[in-house]
Amino acid sequence: MDGDATRALRYDERPDDPTPIHTEDLPPTPVRDRNIVARAWIEAPPRLRALGDDLPGRPEAHYKRRIGRWLLWRAGPAVDADARYWAAAADDLDVQYEFTLTADGTGTGRGPRGIAHDRFRAWKEDLRDDSLGDAS
């Protein structure tokens, strides 16, 4: 890496990027130099725009990555505070799931298989496995 232009920034150092973006242009991997904000996503469903409204400071959701067919967003910090994750199927934005993570590391959310999860990793694995068509 050469200089600050290519340096990956910590999540809380990344500037908000309000540049309008369509669903098909959301990157498949995490963006390390900026935060794509929910208001920039042209097709953003209303639930995503309001995702952090009931969290302290009313944080705006930021795009995180794709997990198979799922678009993953987070409102709130990555650690040490309450946060809410939201995923929607890129091919059907009406199909949405949420996971709430609390400051103490506990969480809850239902995934695409209808299973209630209390671990964030298990919720993300549910998204991944649904994308793979794994029925186990």
C-alpha positions in Angstrom: 0.0 0.0 0.0 1.2 3.4 -0.9 0.1 6.5 1.1 -3.2 7.3 2.8 -5.3 7.0 -0.4 -5.0 3.2 -0.3 -4.9 2.6 3.4 -7.8 0.8 4.9 -9.5 3.0 7.6 -11.0 1.8 10.8 -14.8 1.7 10.6 -15.2 4.8 12.7 -12.6 6.8 10.7 -14.3 6.3 7.3 -16.0 9.3 5.9 -19.7 9.0 4.9 -20.2 8.8 1.1 -23.6 10.1 0.0 -22.9 9.5 -3.7 -26.0 8.0 -5.2 -25.7 4.3 -5.9 -27.9 1.6 -7.4 -28.3 -1.9 -6.0 -26.3 -3.5 -8.8 -23.4 -1.2 -8.0 -23.1 -2.1 -4.3 -19.8 -3.8 -4.0 -19.5 -7.5 -3.1 -16.8 -7.0 -0.5 -16.4 -4.5 2.4 -15.5 -1.0 1.5 -12.5 0.1 3.6 -12.0 3.7 2.6 -15.5 5.2 3.1 -19.0 4.4 4.4 -21.8 4.1 1.8 -24.8 5.6 3.7 -28.3 4.3 3.4 -29.6 7.7 2.0 -27.2 7.2 -1.0 -28.8 3.9 -2.0 -31.4 4.9 -4.6 -33.5 1.8 -4.0 -33.2 1.8 -0.2 -36.4 0.5 1.4 -37.9 2.7 4.1 -37.0 0.2 6.9 -33.3 0.6 6.1 -33.5 4.3 6.2 -35.1 4.2 9.7 -32.9 1.3 11.0 -31.0 3.3 13.7 -33.9 5.6 14.6 -34.4 3.9 18.0 -30.7 3.5 18.8 -28.8 6.1 20.9 -27.7 9.0 18.6 -30.0 7.7 15.8 -27.1 6.4 13.6 -27.5 6.1 9.9 -27.0 2.7 8.4 -23.8 2.0 6.5 -23.4 -0.6 3.8 -21.1 -3.5 4.8 -21.0 -6.1 2.1 -22.8 -8.8 0.1 -23.3 -12.3 1.6 -24.4 -14.3 -1.3 -27.6 -12.7 -2.5 -28.0 -10.6 0.7 -27.0 -7.0 1.1 -25.7 -6.3 4.6 -26.0 -3.0 6.4 -25.4 -1.8 10.0 -26.7 1.1 12.0 -24.5 1.8 15.0 -20.9 1.1 15.9 -19.2 -2.2 15.4 -18.3 -2.7 19.1 -19.2 -1.5 22.6 -22.7 -0.2 21.9 -26.0 -1.3 20.6 -26.2 -1.8 16.8 -28.7 -3.2 14.4 -27.8 -5.2 11.3 -30.2 -5.5 8.3 -30.1 -7.7 5.3 -32.3 -7.7 2.2 -32.2 -10.0 -0.8 -30.7 -8.1 -3.7 -33.1 -9.7 -6.1 -36.2 -9.0 -3.9 -35.8 -6.0 -1.5 -39.1 -6.9 0.2 -37.3 -9.9 1.8 -35.6 -8.5 4.8 -34.1 -9.7 8.1 -32.6 -8.0 11.1 -30.2 -8.8 13.9 -29.9 -6.6 17.0 -26.6 -6.7 18.8 -26.2 -5.1 22.3 -23.2 -3.5 23.9 -22.6 -6.6 26.0 -22.3 -8.8 23.0 -25.6 -10.5 23.2 -28.0 -10.4 20.3 -31.1 -11.7 18.6 -32.5 -12.0 15.1 -34.3 -14.3 12.8 -32.7 -15.4 9.5 -34.1 -16.6 6.2 -34.6 -20.1 7.4 -36.9 -18.9 10.2 -34.5 -19.8 12.9 -34.1 -17.4 15.9 -30.4 -16.7 16.4 -28.6 -15.3 19.5 -25.2 -15.1 17.8 -24.4 -12.7 15.1 -22.1 -15.2 13.4 -24.9 -17.8 13.2 -27.2 -15.2 11.7 -24.7 -14.3 9.0 -24.1 -18.1 8.3 -27.9 -18.4 7.9 -27.7 -15.7 5.2 -24.8 -17.4 3.5 -26.3 -20.9 3.7 -29.6 -19.6 2.2 -27.6 -18.2 -0.7 -25.9 -21.5 -1.3 -29.2 -23.4 -1.3 -28.0 -25.5 1.5 -31.1 -27.1 3.1 -29.3 -28.6 6.1 
